[in-house]
């Protein structure tokens, strides 16, 4: 069945196109069919707007301009792909042959392919890769991120309890310039915060962030196409880059960051083994000292350090940082009440929306400082966040004429 691309995915296609990526490379980076990318690029060119203008439009406007589907629905081909899933489950069974399964497929399919086409489609979908090769990484293209398998510890000063903390690792693969930071957990907020700190450390933004299939980064993991969670996508949009999860069960996709984790054990974990820290800030301060020494070590073959390679080659290829750091967004849903307010459950308070949306289901996007209310991807209200519980936050322009008339009642009004 044909799917429709999320507006954020459309913006990522445009962003990578502006960065000079080919359609094939855009598809590989985002995990989208090359034909899908080709179709959308034709639609972008056919519109009377430049890529920069399309990128500046909000999600609702972009979705209205390009509502087409990613692929043409082809029941015959879809039936074949579903049948291939069953074939793969039987591949290791003794006596397996493709001819047997093809004959079974012919009996059940409405419009079966020929055996030659059957094998051609299978080999395209599940092409074999023999051996391994060294990948060349273009400067400024990607930042790989992952968490170390082993944890560090801090001590609760009051109770003496040992608290295990996670260790985040990021690496720019061309120069292998590495960033390491300890954090409380692998949860979404900590992951996004650490990614933001890594970009500040590098002083620029790569074209893509390559993450493992972490629960905090990926809503639904997949061997072929993972779903990125909304907050991480929004983070990438703020920094004008894309998120590209590695494939499941494919450790070769993240070999460099795995190697960086292994080296972190040697250069950072081991020197810290006899030290005691009472806070994350103390631990990260010491990690930063050891990290500086690690990035200044010379590569024997290249006769240059990670820092030197980064400054001389890779730094100039990074995009500039946005003017302000990213504020983590959270999401919740609420129905507009008869009074014209939505109930904001995190603070147990109320925010007004235009009265014509009474009875509609809305989505609330909120940060530490703002509350935005959306209906059908269109923002209908923006408020400064008020942490007071039970408070009604009102924008007078949202009220109906009768309600405005009532709100204007005062001694001065009657005089």
Secondary structure as GFF3:
##gff-version 3
##sequence-region A 1 415
A	DSSP	alpha_helix	7	18	.	.	.	ID=ss1
A	DSSP	alpha_helix	23	30	.	.	.	ID=ss2
A	DSSP	alpha_helix	34	46	.	.	.	ID=ss3
A	DSSP	alpha_helix	51	56	.	.	.	ID=ss4
A	DSSP	alpha_helix	59	65	.	.	.	ID=ss5
A	DSSP	alpha_helix	75	90	.	.	.	ID=ss6
A	DSSP	alpha_helix	98	108	.	.	.	ID=ss7
A	DSSP	alpha_helix	115	125	.	.	.	ID=ss8
A	DSSP	beta_strand	142	147	.	.	.	ID=ss9
A	DSSP	beta_strand	152	155	.	.	.	ID=ss10
A	DSSP	beta_strand	162	172	.	.	.	ID=ss11
A	DSSP	beta_strand	177	183	.	.	.	ID=ss12
A	DSSP	alpha_helix	188	202	.	.	.	ID=ss13
A	DSSP	beta_strand	208	211	.	.	.	ID=ss14
A	DSSP	beta_strand	218	220	.	.	.	ID=ss15
A	DSSP	beta_strand	227	228	.	.	.	ID=ss16
A	DSSP	alpha_helix	230	238	.	.	.	ID=ss17
A	DSSP	beta_strand	242	243	.	.	.	ID=ss18
A	DSSP	three_ten_helix	251	254	.	.	.	ID=ss19
A	DSSP	alpha_helix	255	264	.	.	.	ID=ss20
A	DSSP	pi_helix	265	269	.	.	.	ID=ss21
A	DSSP	alpha_helix	270	272	.	.	.	ID=ss22
A	DSSP	alpha_helix	280	295	.	.	.	ID=ss23
A	DSSP	beta_strand	298	299	.	.	.	ID=ss24
A	DSSP	beta_strand	304	305	.	.	.	ID=ss25
A	DSSP	alpha_helix	306	309	.	.	.	ID=ss26
A	DSSP	pi_helix	310	314	.	.	.	ID=ss27
A	DSSP	three_ten_helix	315	317	.	.	.	ID=ss28
A	DSSP	beta_strand	330	335	.	.	.	ID=ss29
A	DSSP	beta_strand	341	344	.	.	.	ID=ss30
A	DSSP	beta_strand	349	352	.	.	.	ID=ss31
A	DSSP	three_ten_helix	355	357	.	.	.	ID=ss32
A	DSSP	beta_strand	361	366	.	.	.	ID=ss33
A	DSSP	beta_strand	370	375	.	.	.	ID=ss34
A	DSSP	beta_strand	378	384	.	.	.	ID=ss35
A	DSSP	beta_strand	392	393	.	.	.	ID=ss36
A	DSSP	three_ten_helix	396	398	.	.	.	ID=ss37
A	DSSP	alpha_helix	401	407	.	.	.	ID=ss38
A	DSSP	alpha_helix	411	414	.	.	.	ID=ss39
###
